[in-house]
């Protein structure tokens, strides 16, 4: 394709071509308004799918080719079959010519002549029509719905990096996660701990601190390793070097907890990397060596790619798009040679992946041992950083020249560009969703449940062409039936359940389809109003049951800040407000006033713990309100339990606010350690509310 593509209204051919490739030609920001997509948006989205629509002639040719393909093919690339007596058969099979013979080769090598008794899995389907035509497809066989929680559970939501203990090296780590799980399960009666995405970050100085822009979603970040808990650490025979490392770690911890410094991932990683260089030089014992070999065999090429990218990034920088041309292809001869030359560094990064996976798995085991019904809830980011390991290794599955974002709406007239390359739906389908399956399987290894950020992305994503504003984007559809089937299959295999973050504008029918497959939703108190009626706070009995209910999230102000209006003052100081401070303040006070009136009417404020301040009483009351709802899961934002005022992330800022770098703190902004948290009367009073004891 050359040139910018057509301008002006869409032709009939372009409209039809877009429809056949799942590219939207309009969107509806509200039920009463339809906005057409521009020709640029549509042609650029098609180009990212490998379809040339730059000229009328090219569009006509591409349309003819697509229509011919759809007429001639017997099967789509991936077919979904839901098990269960009342589940209808796959429409693609019902549409086959009468007399078509089926052959299914299951994952275990067993052959079947029909889909009636197939076990769950991703199998190979062959169809032979009476006229001799054949078709092949991946057949995803999945249970009809996900497992869901048995009874109500309450738990904590925490950004792991923000919770330091006396043993952390300047950042909350996996040792802290295990300690928190053991304490919260036994002493607080918590059923789950939801953490931020622990995906591997793109290395660099400075490292992007956002956990939602990772280098890899499949492999966790070794910055979270508790180095002292690696068994080989005990066998180190370099006391002077170990002492020097511990001294550096102590200074990093003190800087955050005592001196008011921000969490410095780069400094933390520098000392942990030096320590891990020593630790990984210690030979593994026979049992550990066997476990490591099993991990390598299980992770296969994906781990090899991840470790290779990290080794090459040490030599050429983290942006693989600027590497020597031959190294930009993970399958090139040049990359193979570079991998051999850097074998020691590749092995180092393979070992780090194993050590991190081992500690993550141990944290989940600790959580379940402590009595948690669920344990660790991992968070899956929407996509990956364009410079990172996954973007390099999975180029064939990502749409080049595009990024994921959001269209203009009532809250953001310019739309959003998140800078994350999207999956190509055609390539996913052709592979039987192989990279998506492997990603889910990796996350479920150490999870009792998985939260999916922007779960609407299983249905469609807003693609923004590179170099264009978000207003020049359009929606591209995914096969939601296949995406859901793979999700249900992998979650069921792991015995885990799924929470979908479905806040904001959601396409009609999406929540219903998610609910039908057992995917829980997310309900945040401040957003739960009767939007189809008078806009008043939604009564607790009107909330949905199949959800995680919380008061706030990592992208919203802590509850104490919202109750006092401090969040309004903060946004105004940073120049984020679009209206005068007095107007913003009055609106926030009115909003809180409505909720406090509801809490008073329900008698929830009067039930405060003895000795609680007015603020503590109000924080307890909003959580009592959540307990009045039928929600399956009730989550407490950990900073709310101790009165922290500072948001972990302030959308719309980068350098103006220290997003993702603040430790959990008390109302005065003094950092609070895990040990101090466990002794906090304010926290224990709130958790008694969650346990129904007050």
KAJOVEN-V188121 format. One record per helix or strand of 3 or more residues. SS is the DSSP state (a for helix, b for strand). FROM is the first residue (numbers start at 1). TO is the last residue. If there is no record, write none. Layout:
SS_FROM_TO + SS_FROM_TO
This chain:
a_12_20 + b_26_30 + b_33_36 + a_39_48 + a_56_72 + b_78_82 + a_91_94 + b_101_105 + b_121_128 + b_134_142 + b_153_158 + a_160_162 + a_174_187 + b_192_195 + b_216_220 + a_222_224 + a_227_229 + a_231_235 + a_239_257 + a_265_279 + a_286_316 + a_320_322 + a_325_328 + a_333_341 + a_343_369 + b_375_380 + a_389_393 + a_395_397 + b_402_406 + b_416_420 + a_425_430 + a_434_444 + b_449_452 + a_455_458 + b_460_465 + a_470_472 + b_474_477 + a_480_494 + b_497_500 + a_510_516 + b_520_524 + a_525_527 + a_540_542 + b_547_550 + a_559_564 + a_566_573 + a_581_601 + a_614_628 + b_633_637 + a_638_642 + a_674_678 + a_681_690
